[in-house]
Amino acid sequence: MTGTREDGKNNYPKASNHLVNGALLTYIGGMFLMIAFCSPYWVKSFDDTFSQFKHMGLWEYCFDQFRYPYYQFDHLFDGCHHIFSREYYVIREWLLPPWLMTVQAFVTIAFLLTFFAQVIMAFQLVRYPLHFILQREYILSFISYILVASTAVLMFLSIAIFGASHVRRDWLMYPNFNYLSWSYGMACLSFFFHVFAAFCMHKEFMFSFERRRESKNLIMQMQPNPQHRLGWQMQ
């Protein structure tokens, strides 16, 4: 009896390979996105140029005895500081042009979307709560697909805008002394992983939707037909 009960308990559809692959790709892409989000190496200056600008990320700038020419007081900006720190208050408008704030917003939203997608996929993989997952897995797969695909779109816009704008001369001075560094590369890798994950989750959504339709048709076939029974009784 115990063995039969255990067999019946485990007799439910497991997570498909599309879901497993999509979740794995999303997790790896999320790790790359987190590194790009936190690390201050989106742009770096060449070492042999001895530039006063050293490197920057979405939330941090690093200078070496930098003097901003349009600041009326003789103040040297030195070291690494958060973009919203008091040290950069007087030059924050120059450090944060509108296009960079757009990139910050896109990457932040993408980070939140991929996090929520990973949470949903984790519940789908462990099948908890089981009854809810089995009834609405196609809906959860569709939501995960939308979240991952939106993350990929936002990351594409972020790397495209940043890649095209980091050489603007109204931003960092002497842009020919700088180059895109490894944090930007992490953002690019995150984009590609989320594209592949979105492809897997789309296939998972189609697979789960088809499985739900087949199971629904099977249930309808197993139910007795009242009209058929009524006609049999009248005969």
Protein Blocks (a to p, Z undefined) as FASTA:
>chain_A
ZZmmmmmmmmccdddfklmmmmmmmmmmmmmmmmmmmpccfbccdfklopabfbdcfkbc
cdehiacfkbmbdcddedjddfkbmklmmmmmmmmcfklmmmmmmmmmmmmmmmmmmmmm
mmmmnopafklmmmmmmmmmmmmmmmmmmmmmmmmmmmmmmmmmmmpcklcghkllpccd
fklmmmmmmmmmmmmmmmmmmmmmmmmmmmmmmmmmmmmmmpccfklmmmmmmZZ
